[in-house]
Amino acid sequence: MNIAVVGLSHKTAPVEVREKLSIPEADIKEAIAHLCSYPNIREVAILSTCNRLEIYIVTGETDSGVREAIQFLSERGQLNVHKLRQHLFILLQEDAVMHLMRVSAGLDSLVLGEGQILAQVKNTHKLGQQHNGVGRILNRLLKQAITAGKRVRTETSIGTGAVSISSAAVELAQIKVQDLAPYRIAILGAGKMSKLLVQHLLSKGARQITILNRTLRRAEELAKNFPDADLKLHLISDMMTVIGNSDIVFTSTSSTEPILNRSKLEAVLNPNGSMMLIDIAVPRNVDSDVNTLTNVHSFNVDDLKAVVAQNQESRRQMAMEAEGLLEEEVEAFDVWWRSLETVPTISCLRDKIETIREQELEKALSRLGSEFAEKHQEVIEALTRGIVNKILHDPMVQLRAQQDIEARRQAMETLRLLFNLETETRSGEQYS
Ligand SMILES: NC(=O)c1ccc[n+]([C@@H]2O[C@H](COP(=O)([O-])OP(=O)(O)OC[C@H]3O[C@@H](n4cnc5c(N)ncnc54)[C@H](OP(=O)(O)O)[C@@H]3O)[C@@H](O)[C@H]2O)c1
């Protein structure tokens, strides 16, 4: 079995491409089922965030498995394979393992060290299990990556400063206007990112904030986190009235279609005024046709790269600390992975010894007579099992713990020879 990841991220694809391929949570079940229906894909986990779509697979035939994952992406994004390939990265085995560890730790994020990605990796694990995409290997890999993400955040200072896409978006607004206090600010959406937007806006001095959401309840819940702030709450149906009276608009809903476009804005914009739009959603909430409006300054997640580049330098040192720690987690996964090779030999040896035990027990019991057998069968059975388990214990532990590949293979070969075992050793069989 082999691990591979096929994906695209803010490093390889612009938001226009990422949004075509993003998979909302409601579609994950179907996507996993589709990927699992390909002949060479045994396990699947899908990580879909605003900055990346990554498909982790376990496959017996790497080339074919990867080709199948690309075909899936091409069909889903309605992009031809040639066009898609220029935005894709493909990583195999140790590189795929290390990549997931880095992603989980926030080292591959647009905002280095941001915390949201760890929750997203946990969600990938949960959904992968729930929809039967994640099997033994990806289960272990995702757990190890989550451990790595947690360790990096608790054992290094990378997560300090509460960085996120939202904080970068607020920073961008502040760079443009300096003092946020006099500006009327609207936020579309009341989810996790909107909450962070409010938090950072308030900490940067914003005073006039309106939140618009499909459901008022969620907006009220968000507002409860900021009891001292005078937040205005509206239903999204009031959107155009509120936006017409706003100077800065942040959009961060999970809508899969644009919510704002040129014609809607034209209807409410003051011809003598100007507006700043910062869209942190993927798929984007703001149609690109707003770029043709001269009095609207529109930004999307990719425009945040310039802002975060300034922060990046100071975080790079912390990221280096984290890399060492990730090496340990990759090594831990690798030890487990290599131990899988021993599984067929161990189970074959166990089966053989168990057959011998049962046969010899039966013979002994029949010689002892039915009266004795009925009375003492349990004790004799436990005795034989105990002897077998004790004898097998040390060789099994030693075999699994053997780190040197050649030494381990030699030990397995010796076991197979001495016990006359018939096992398959091809990599494709190693985790049955
Ligand atoms: N989470 C992250 O780390 C992260 C980072 C960067 C960017 N983003 C992007 O930011 C956006 C929001 O993410 P989130 O994590 O804050 O999501 P979330 O916590 O799930 O909240 C989703 C928000 O979107 C609203 N919404 C969903 N579908 C909608 C529709 N069709 N029309 C209008 N509103 C709709 C929801 O309204 P209700 O309350 O009425 O359901 C809710 O306010 C997404 O595009 C995401 O890709 C997320």
The ligand as an SDF file (V2000), in Angstrom:
LIG
                    3D

 48 52  0  0  0  0  0  0  0  0999 V2000
  -12.7130   28.6150    8.8280 N   0  0  0  0  0  0  0  0  0  0  0  0
  -11.5810   29.0980    8.3360 C   0  0  0  0  0  0  0  0  0  0  0  0
  -10.4780   28.8780    8.8290 O   0  0  0  0  0  0  0  0  0  0  0  0
  -11.6140   30.0020    7.1380 C   0  0  0  0  0  0  0  0  0  0  0  0
  -10.4610   30.7280    6.8190 C   0  0  0  0  0  0  0  0  0  0  0  0
  -10.5120   31.5980    5.7590 C   0  0  0  0  0  0  0  0  0  0  0  0
  -11.6590   31.7320    5.0180 C   0  0  0  0  0  0  0  0  0  0  0  0
  -12.7480   30.9870    5.3240 N   0  0  0  0  0  0  0  0  0  0  0  0
  -13.9310   31.1530    4.5030 C   0  0  0  0  0  0  0  0  0  0  0  0
  -14.8200   31.9960    5.2070 O   0  0  0  0  0  0  0  0  0  0  0  0
  -16.1580   31.6020    4.9070 C   0  0  0  0  0  0  0  0  0  0  0  0
  -16.8730   31.3500    6.2080 C   0  0  0  0  0  0  0  0  0  0  0  0
  -16.1990   30.3540    6.9290 O   0  0  0  0  0  0  0  0  0  0  0  0
  -16.5580   30.0280    8.4630 P   0  0  0  0  0  0  0  0  0  0  0  0
  -15.5430   29.0750    8.9380 O   0  0  0  0  0  0  0  0  0  0  0  0
  -16.7720   31.3040    9.2080 O   0  0  0  0  0  0  0  0  0  0  0  0
  -17.9780   29.2850    8.2450 O   0  0  0  0  0  0  0  0  0  0  0  0
  -19.1020   28.9130    9.3160 P   0  0  0  0  0  0  0  0  0  0  0  0
  -18.6070   29.1240   10.7160 O   0  0  0  0  0  0  0  0  0  0  0  0
  -19.6300   27.6160    8.9130 O   0  0  0  0  0  0  0  0  0  0  0  0
  -20.2330   30.0270    9.0390 O   0  0  0  0  0  0  0  0  0  0  0  0
  -20.8610   30.0880    7.7960 C   0  0  0  0  0  0  0  0  0  0  0  0
  -21.6180   31.4080    7.6690 C   0  0  0  0  0  0  0  0  0  0  0  0
  -22.0710   31.4980    6.3200 O   0  0  0  0  0  0  0  0  0  0  0  0
  -23.4860   31.7070    6.3210 C   0  0  0  0  0  0  0  0  0  0  0  0
  -24.0260   31.0850    5.1160 N   0  0  0  0  0  0  0  0  0  0  0  0
  -23.9220   29.7860    4.7100 C   0  0  0  0  0  0  0  0  0  0  0  0
  -24.4920   29.6110    3.5220 N   0  0  0  0  0  0  0  0  0  0  0  0
  -24.9940   30.8150    3.1520 C   0  0  0  0  0  0  0  0  0  0  0  0
  -25.7190   31.2620    2.0110 C   0  0  0  0  0  0  0  0  0  0  0  0
  -26.0350   30.4290    1.0130 N   0  0  0  0  0  0  0  0  0  0  0  0
  -26.0750   32.5690    1.9530 N   0  0  0  0  0  0  0  0  0  0  0  0
  -25.7510   33.4120    2.9700 C   0  0  0  0  0  0  0  0  0  0  0  0
  -25.0910   33.0560    4.0680 N   0  0  0  0  0  0  0  0  0  0  0  0
  -24.7080   31.7520    4.1670 C   0  0  0  0  0  0  0  0  0  0  0  0
  -23.9720   31.0550    7.6000 C   0  0  0  0  0  0  0  0  0  0  0  0
  -25.2300   31.6100    7.9280 O   0  0  0  0  0  0  0  0  0  0  0  0
  -26.2320   30.8440    8.9490 P   0  0  0  0  0  0  0  0  0  0  0  0
  -25.7220   31.1480   10.3150 O   0  0  0  0  0  0  0  0  0  0  0  0
  -27.5490   31.4750    8.6750 O   0  0  0  0  0  0  0  0  0  0  0  0
  -26.1620   29.3960    8.5820 O   0  0  0  0  0  0  0  0  0  0  0  0
  -22.8650   31.4870    8.5580 C   0  0  0  0  0  0  0  0  0  0  0  0
  -23.0130   32.8220    8.9550 O   0  0  0  0  0  0  0  0  0  0  0  0
  -16.0490   30.3590    4.0000 C   0  0  0  0  0  0  0  0  0  0  0  0
  -16.1480   30.7620    2.6570 O   0  0  0  0  0  0  0  0  0  0  0  0
  -14.6680   29.8590    4.2620 C   0  0  0  0  0  0  0  0  0  0  0  0
  -14.1350   29.1710    3.1460 O   0  0  0  0  0  0  0  0  0  0  0  0
  -12.7700   30.1430    6.3950 C   0  0  0  0  0  0  0  0  0  0  0  0
  1  2  1  0
  2  3  2  0
  2  4  1  0
  4  5  1  0
  4 48  2  0
  5  6  2  0
  6  7  1  0
  7  8  2  0
  8  9  1  0
  8 48  1  0
  9 10  1  0
  9 46  1  0
 10 11  1  0
 11 12  1  0
 11 44  1  0
 12 13  1  0
 13 14  1  0
 14 15  2  0
 14 16  1  0
 14 17  1  0
 17 18  1  0
 18 19  2  0
 18 20  1  0
 18 21  1  0
 21 22  1  0
 22 23  1  0
 23 24  1  0
 23 42  1  0
 24 25  1  0
 25 26  1  0
 25 36  1  0
 26 27  1  0
 26 35  1  0
 27 28  2  0
 28 29  1  0
 29 30  1  0
 29 35  2  0
 30 31  1  0
 30 32  2  0
 32 33  1  0
 33 34  2  0
 34 35  1  0
 36 37  1  0
 36 42  1  0
 37 38  1  0
 38 39  2  0
 38 40  1  0
 38 41  1  0
 42 43  1  0
 44 45  1  0
 44 46  1  0
 46 47  1  0
M  CHG  2   8   1  16  -1
M  END
$$$$
